[in-house]
Amino acid sequence: MHKKILILFVILVSIIMSENDISIRIMATANVHNETDPCGWKKKPLGGLARKATILDEKYLGNENFYIVDAGNLFFKKSEVEKGITLEVEKINSETILESFNAMGCTAFSPGEFDFAGGLDHLLELNKKANFPFTSCNIYDENDDLIFEEYVLEKNKDFTIAFIGLTSLFISDNIRIEEPIGNLKAVLKKLDKVSDINVLLFHGSEVDLSNLYTQNLDLDLIIRSKDRKRSSDGGSKIPTFSLGDRGKIVYQFDILIKDLNQNLTDLNWCENTISRVSTRLEKMKKGDLMVDLNELYKDNPATLRRIANYENQIIVANQRMRDLVNTLKIEKIELGKNVDGRMDILQIVDKNKMLLESIMGPVLPENIHQKHHPHDHDGDGIPDH
């Protein structure tokens, strides 16, 4: 109980702003997978472009340091789509998503593997119609030219923030993917003394992510597609968040900067680590909260090593809480039935439905969704029902 009170006190202290502090809000999605409407589960329909637009409006609140990003796998459901009616439908949906993003506003979008499922020409056409930038620093065309902008710079009177697009290797017609970490290093070298805050929009594999962590790169935040987990915190290294939810959730990242030369402290990671590890240690006491764990397990070296590891995690988390300067706090916002859809986006989506009906006949989108795409509300890749 005392630990929880201490954590809460430190968090409250950390968010007290002075006039020189910088407050930044980033609203992010990834792995939307061509979804335009709430899912078809009658008990708890989640998602939808119109609901997202409402949340973005509510969260803006006149904050000039407000950014909207997507980290990839936005326009299509898979890396390869069956040609014919299925591809035609998903292309129409991708146009609807783009039109909706244009109306909602978007700061930067980094294409993932699925976004090329309609072909490079289709993605380039979407890019041409977009009033927001596509970014990737390691996707090249057949002439060895970068297809999209390497990064997107947003300049403010007090700071400059860079959104960098990057992807792990994949194969698609008419493009070439260069090794990601080397290209990222080159971009960060260009951004040295140009940007104050670097956010990576990464369609990244676990192998590349692990490699990235060993490089001591000047990154403040990683927003990740490809992995379909729903992160509750950013981990113990560079704060990294996987957003795997088919558009059912919008992630809100609130950043408070007191010193642009210091790293971010992920408050969610500190809270979760102290709570999770403390619970594990208490369970190991087998009901006797006063027992000395080192004495209890003195004859079990493996368990003693595990206890030492747990205690060290708590020490690290508490140390970060004591030393925090710049803070990162996340909130996961479900796009549920309590969120009304924004009218102009509803009209865009309804126009899409009319076009689909002209091609497929009067088939409800939720029935199509239930037949071909079982519900996966926790984002683990396993249908829930």
Sequence and secondary structure as in RCSB ss.txt:
>XXXX:A:sequence
MHKKILILFVILVSIIMSENDISIRIMATANVHNETDPCGWKKKPLGGLARKATILDEKYLGNENFYIVDAGNLF
FKKSEVEKGITLEVEKINSETILESFNAMGCTAFSPGEFDFAGGLDHLLELNKKANFPFTSCNIYDENDDLIFEE
YVLEKNKDFTIAFIGLTSLFISDNIRIEEPIGNLKAVLKKLDKVSDINVLLFHGSEVDLSNLYTQNLDLDLIIRS
KDRKRSSDGGSKIPTFSLGDRGKIVYQFDILIKDLNQNLTDLNWCENTISRVSTRLEKMKKGDLMVDLNELYKDN
PATLRRIANYENQIIVANQRMRDLVNTLKIEKIELGKNVDGRMDILQIVDKNKMLLESIMGPVLPENIHQKHHPH
DHDGDGIPDH
>XXXX:A:secstr
 HHHHHHHHHHHHHT   TT EEEEEEEE   TT  S  S SSS    HHHHHHHHHHHHTT SSEEEEE S  S
 SSSS  TTHHHHHHHHHHHHHHHHHHHH  SEE   GGGGTT HHHHHHHHHH SS BB SSEEETTS BSSBS
EEEEE SS EEEEEEEE     TTEEE  HHHHHHHHHHHHTTT SEEEEEEE  HHHHHHHHTT    SEEEEE
SS  B SS  SSS EEEB STTSEEEEEEEEES TTS EEEHHHHHHHHHHHHHHHHHHTTT TTS HHHHTTT 
HHHHHHHHHHHHHHHHHHHHHHH SEEEEEEEEE  TTS   HHHHHHHHHHHHHHHHHH S  HHHHHHHHS  
 TTSSSS   
